[in-house]
């Protein structure tokens, strides 16, 4: 029935024709589909010849009189066209390689017919599209796209794809038209649930993404997404529909931000919408569990790893493009640094920070962090914003001081910079190049900003823990504010600590710059020992804010409270006596210590020595023999020749991984006992002459050790691994580093992973059992929270005291007996001699007089910090020929009245080197 001569006749026969077609048509039958395609071809020819006659083609008389019946015909006919495509979708995919454009023409005609009938100018547009919605047309389109359009570049027939774009756009964009009489669509079958969950929509239909980015369409589909809580049945655990919605919306946003001169209000709205998607995003359970072995760095158990790999990469790329697009818009605003951030910056920094906070909170941490810090300028952008706010005091100009919105950008910056500090090596840190981005001078400024912000969070506006423990109330502003403050202070504390760690490795600022300038009174010290106070929270979360001497007082307060607690419960045991044979010192010490309870260990321990003949040595232990025991035992046990500990090239100690072969089958019991011994030394404030490797001190603090800590163990091995970044093709593999990984060649893509795994193996798996036993012993007397107050260098100082004797402090704390006084000629001579002693001789002198080779830290002395010098005179004898003697229990030196400086030096040297005249009372 050619349209030129039969079109008018069709008017009268329209009802009968469409009635029969609707009744008999079956999309599964090829002949029926062929007939439908022929009808579509005739319709298209008719429209081509008579563009304005499409309405009259379906209406026998005036449309206003027969509109409802025409609408029924049009909507059914249109649905038949789309349904036929749906049923025959696999036939479209299975076209032979040699197929031509004409082979797909019938299917293209179905789509072009739909385009004609869906024109927004036609009177039935709203009713027809409403009907298609009821017939779940988006579900049909979803299946067609999923099967037919795998990748836009792979589709051989461009006409089909172009027609599909247009049909989908006409149906989808109708939701934004007003007025509209369409029946409200079930969210399950909406465009957002069915189309925006299609994997990699931008790859399948790139031209269609331009339709989605249009202003008139954006608002409507955003509303649909917000309302849609039902996903298609074909989504899988590692292909969640929410992830594909996020992926596709990010692609649309990226397209919008690629336009030059986009409006900042529109940009903020889009970013906020992406954030709202993340708020409803489900937590993705990880199939890998994060484990710590003896404080070891866990293999990253990234929740993102549970997603499909291609989806991971796509989301990461989309986020990268989105952030770069937003930042390019910010940089084009042209505000000067002196004027501070412009209003456009203020509008966009907040939304982008909220979006990134959502991304990080959703479980995509490892992947997204690395992409952001290496491939975008978000870190310097946030840093410049933070600097400008501080410079212009905008941090205090936000609406309400108790709702510090300035925290979010700072919190995101801290999370990212903490990640950076884990990635860079020592050389990269010194160079300050990307991803570090900040100069050493700027790092100093960062320390200052973090210090002020932490004090604000922990002291001025502390988190209300009771609010955080309350069940969440929808829309609760208070809960959101407290949650933000809690999250922010965690991130700030983490970065503050990591910067201090780096300052230990590579000093860029004086250690005192980490301390607050606030006045810390005795009341602060007292309150810091009470759980739940602001003071105790500062000590728990950011102890570096408090000067070292104040923390020493708090530590002393812990000891006092612990001993008082034992006394209150009548747990103070009677003094325990250890019998130690000099020639079996280590064995007897370990055996005796293993028999003591925690209460015994915290009480008084007295020591009795037996010489090599089995004879009891003279003297009653008033503290001096115990100190001598601590010194000689630790010196013997931690000596590398004992097989329990090894030394780095800098002569710093760490556990021997092969201790079972060097120290016997009971080596783990020995490590436990040595941990107890060190704990007892700290508990009694007895410094011992031991110096530990930094990475081992981190383990005693139960801090994770990372790649850069390898430098403190083996700097040569560390440098070799760092060199692999420049030349990864060394034909290495991953032997036994991760279960199931097998042998993988090292290349540019995995060299960083290889380096970290090698460091992880050496730092965290070798000697992990020995370290765990040592730590268990230490924590019997010194709980973790006590140690957490100090960094590694401070903890070492707590263990061993100052490396050098502070003669001026010793002079100020010296008392004189007999005929001696500070101006006595013998005393003046004595101090001159002592000043000229070498450092080692001064340590021997201290050991001779006090039983300890190291002096105490100022403010952390024993109960009697005084040093006494008493005249040593025996009537009727030549006093100048006698050697000095010492009472170590009282830190007392008995000094004969030598007249000549050389004679005094000689006698002192003999006494301290041979322990001559060692008199214990």
Buried (B, 14 or more C-beta within 10 A) or exposed (E): BEBEEEBEEBBEEBBEBBEEBBEEBEBEEEEBBEBBBEBBBBBBBBBEEBEEEBBBBBBBEEBEEBBEBBBBBBBBBBBBBBBBBBBBBEBBEEBEEEEEEEEBBBBBBBBBBBBBBBEEEBBBBBBBBBBBBBBBBBBBBBBBBBEBBBEBEEBEBEBBBEBBBBBBBBBBBBBBBEEEEBEEBEBBBBBBBBBBBBBBBBBBBBBBBBBBBEEEBBEBBBBBBBEBEEBBEEBEEBBBBBBBBBBBBBBBBBBBBEEEEBEBEBBBBBBBBBBBBBEEBEEBEBEEEEEEBBBBBBBBBBBBBBBBEEBBEBBBBBBBBBBBBBBBBBEEBEBEEEEBBBEBBBBBBBBBBBBBBBBBBBBBBBBBBBBBBEBBBBBBBBBBBBBBBBEBEBBEEEEEEEBBBBBBBBBBBBBBBBBBBBBBBBEBBEEBEBBBBBEBEBBBBBBBBBBBBBBBBBBEBBBBEEBEEEEEEEEBEEBEBBBBBBBBBBBBBBBBBBBBBBBBBEEBBEBEBBBBEEEBEEEBBBBBBEEEBBBBBBBBBBBBBBBBEBBBBBBBBBBEEBBEEBEEEEEBBEEBEBEBBBEEBBEBBBBBBBEBEEEBBBBBBBBBBBEEEEEEBEBEBBBBBBBBBBBBBBBEBBBEEBBBBBBBEEEBBBBBBBBBEBBEEBBBBBBBBBBBBBBBBBBBBBBBBBBBBBBBBBBBBBBBBBBBBBBBBBBEBBBEBBEBBEEBEEEBEBEEBEEEEEEBEBEEEBBBBBBBBBBBBBBBBBBBBBBBBBBBBBBBBBEEEBBBBBBBBBBBBBBBBBEEBBBEBBBEBBEBBBEBEEEBEBBEBBBEBBEEBEEEBBBBBBBBBBBBBBBBBBBBBBEEBEBBBBBBBEEEEEBEEBBBBBBBBBBBBBBBBBEEBEBBBBBBBEBBEEEBBBBBE
